[in-house]
Each structure stands twice: as structure tokens, then as C-alpha cells.
Amino acid sequence: MMAQSTQVNATMFSARRKRRRILAERKRQGYAPVTRR
């Protein structure tokens, strides 16, 4: 049970990190043109 919970936590952590990275990239792409103006 402990191993399973740790595995789930690890997957959730990695997924959150991935999502955060994607959001950051999208923000950069969306703000790039605004800052260039």
C-alpha cells in the first residue's frame, strides 16, 4: 500500500510539473508578442 501511494504521488508530482512547464511555455508564447509591441 505504501509503495502504491508513493507511486501515485510521484506520478501526480511529475504531471503537475509537466503541466506547470506547459503553462509557462504558453504564457511566454502569449506574452512574447505583447512585449514585442
PyMOL commands that set and color helices and strands:
alter all, ss='L'
color gray80, all
select helices_A, chain A and resi 2-36
alter helices_A, ss='H'
color red, helices_A
deselect
rebuild
show_as cartoon
